[in-house]
């Protein structure tokens, strides 16, 4: 999960991976406020000067890691400027399978950075992406018609939908993924259909 601009240099990739893995390990052991650059560099088996070649400080490192996380998720979901979101009416289910499979593959990382209360930058970035996905669904003709029929405000529907998604994903990670990504995605699809107004 390194920035694409830096992915061409294997030394940069390796150093950032060492730092990222060391941060995840330390977050499993302590609060982020207790993690110093010295402690992080020592755990990553690099010197602190090398750390400062890549990041200003630990909050800067976490910001960049969050950017990389969203970049990776967008790539996995095939979201880009030309195709910001799937326009397939059933597209949310495959998108959700892809997202959850990616999280399962990198379970340790996502459990620590999303389920840890003090690393809110990651949760905020993912919530923004999920809000975009919910907004896309709400702004489709059938979504607008459903909201009009029920009297639900568009912004409230987006807040509710994206918060429910991220809350459930975090609970799933904290519970050590008791269900498969495919099962979870199907449950999301069933819940979405259950909450759609009957015509």
C-alpha positions in Angstrom: 0.0 0.0 0.0 2.6 2.5 -1.1 2.0 5.6 -3.3 2.2 4.7 -7.0 4.8 7.4 -7.6 7.2 5.6 -5.3 6.4 2.1 -6.3 9.0 2.1 -9.0 11.9 2.3 -6.5 12.2 -1.1 -4.7 14.2 0.5 -1.8 11.4 3.0 -1.1 8.8 0.4 -1.3 10.7 -1.9 1.1 11.4 0.9 3.6 7.8 2.1 3.6 6.6 -1.5 4.0 8.9 -2.1 6.9 7.6 1.2 8.6 4.0 0.3 7.9 4.3 -3.2 9.3 6.2 -1.9 12.3 3.4 0.7 12.9 0.7 -2.0 12.7 2.6 -4.2 15.2 3.1 -1.3 17.6 -0.6 -0.3 17.3 -1.5 -3.8 18.4 0.5 -3.2 21.5 -0.1 0.5 22.5 -1.9 3.7 21.8 -0.7 5.7 18.8 0.3 8.6 21.2 2.9 6.4 22.8 4.6 5.5 19.5 7.7 7.6 19.0 9.8 7.8 15.8 12.7 6.2 17.6 10.5 3.2 18.7 9.0 2.9 15.2 12.4 3.0 13.5 13.8 0.5 15.9 10.9 -1.9 15.3 11.3 -1.4 11.5 15.0 -2.1 11.8 15.9 1.2 10.2 17.5 4.4 11.6 15.4 7.5 12.4 17.2 9.5 9.7 15.7 7.1 7.1 12.3 7.6 8.6 12.6 11.4 8.0 13.5 10.9 4.4 10.0 9.5 3.9 7.8 11.3 6.5 7.7 14.5 8.6 6.4 12.7 11.6 4.0 9.8 12.6 0.8 11.8 11.8 2.2 12.5 8.3 3.0 8.9 7.9 -0.5 7.9 8.8 -2.0 10.5 6.4 0.1 9.1 3.6 -0.8 5.5 4.6 -4.5 6.5 4.5 -4.0 8.0 1.0 -2.3 4.8 -0.2 -5.2 2.7 1.4 -7.8 4.6 -0.6 -5.7 4.5 -3.8 -5.5 0.7 -3.4 -9.2 0.3 -2.7 -10.1 2.5 -5.7 -7.8 0.4 -7.9 -9.4 -2.9 -6.6 -12.9 -1.5 -7.2 -11.8 -0.1 -10.6 -12.8 3.4 -9.5 -11.1 6.2 -11.3 -11.9 9.7 -12.7 -13.4 8.3 -15.9 -15.5 5.7 -14.0 -16.0 7.0 -10.5 -18.5 4.3 -9.6 -20.2 1.3 -11.1 -23.4 2.3 -13.0 -24.6 -1.3 -13.1 -27.8 -1.4 -10.9 -26.5 -4.6 -9.3 -22.9 -3.3 -9.2 -22.8 -2.7 -5.5 -22.8 -6.4 -4.7 -19.6 -7.2 -6.8 -18.0 -4.0 -5.6 -18.6 -4.9 -2.0 -17.3 -8.5 -2.5 -14.1 -7.0 -4.0 -13.7 -4.5 -1.1 -14.3 -7.2 1.6 -12.0 -9.7 -0.1 -9.3 -7.1 -0.2 -9.8 -6.4 3.5 -9.7 -10.1 4.3 -6.5 -10.5 2.4 -4.9 -7.7 4.5 -6.9 -8.5 7.6 -4.2 -7.6 10.2 -3.7 -4.2 8.7 -7.4 -3.3 8.4 -8.3 -4.7 11.8 -5.7 -2.5 13.4 -6.2 0.7 11.5 -10.0 0.6 11.3 -10.8 -1.0 14.6 -8.4 1.2 16.6 -10.2 4.2 18.0 -7.1 6.5 17.8 -6.4 6.0 14.1 -9.5 7.9 12.8 -7.8 9.2 9.6 -8.2 5.8 8.0 -11.9 5.5 9.1 -12.6 9.0 7.8 -11.1 8.3 4.4 -13.0 5.0 4.0 -16.2 6.6 5.2 -15.8 9.2 2.5 -15.4 6.5 -0.2 -18.4 4.6 1.1 -20.4 7.8 1.2 -19.6 8.3 -2.5 -20.8 4.8 -3.2 -24.0 5.4 -1.3 -24.5 8.7 -3.0 -24.2 7.1 -6.4 -26.9 4.6 -5.4 -29.2 7.3 -4.0 -28.8 9.6 -7.0 -30.0 6.9 -9.5 -33.6 7.4 -10.7 -34.8 4.4 -8.6 -33.1 5.8 -5.6 -34.5 9.2 -6.0 -38.0 7.7 -6.5 -37.6 5.6 -3.4 -36.6 8.6 -1.3 -39.5 10.7 -2.7 -42.0 7.9 -1.9 -40.8 7.6 1.7 -40.1 11.2 2.5 -36.5 10.4 3.5 -34.1 13.3 3.0 -31.3 12.5 0.6 -28.5 13.6 2.9 -29.9 11.6 5.8 -30.1 8.5 3.6 -26.4 9.0 2.7 -25.3 9.5 6.3 -27.2 6.5 7.4 -26.2 4.2 4.6 -22.4 5.0 4.7 -22.3 4.9 8.6 -24.1 1.5 8.6 -21.7 0.1 6.1 -18.5 1.2 7.9 -19.9 0.3 11.3 -20.7 -3.2 10.1 -17.3 -3.6 8.4 -15.5 -2.5 11.5 -17.6 -4.9 13.7 -16.9 -7.7 11.2 -13.1 -7.0 11.5 -13.2 -6.8 15.3 -15.0 -10.1 15.5 -12.1 -11.7 13.3 -14.3 -12.0 10.2 -16.7 -14.8 11.3 -18.4 -14.6 7.8 -16.8 -14.8 4.4 -16.6 -11.6 2.3 -19.1 -13.1 -0.2 -21.6 -13.8 2.6 -21.2 -10.3 4.1 -21.7 -8.7 0.7 -24.8 -10.7 0.1 -26.1 -9.7 3.5 -25.5 -6.0 2.6 -27.4 -6.5 -0.6 -30.3 -8.1 1.3 -30.4 -5.4 3.8 -30.4 -2.7 1.1 -33.4 -4.5 -0.7 -35.2 -4.9 2.7 -35.0 -1.1 3.3 -36.1 -0.1 -0.1 -39.7 1.1 -0.2 -42.2 -1.3 -1.6 -43.9 -0.1 -4.8 
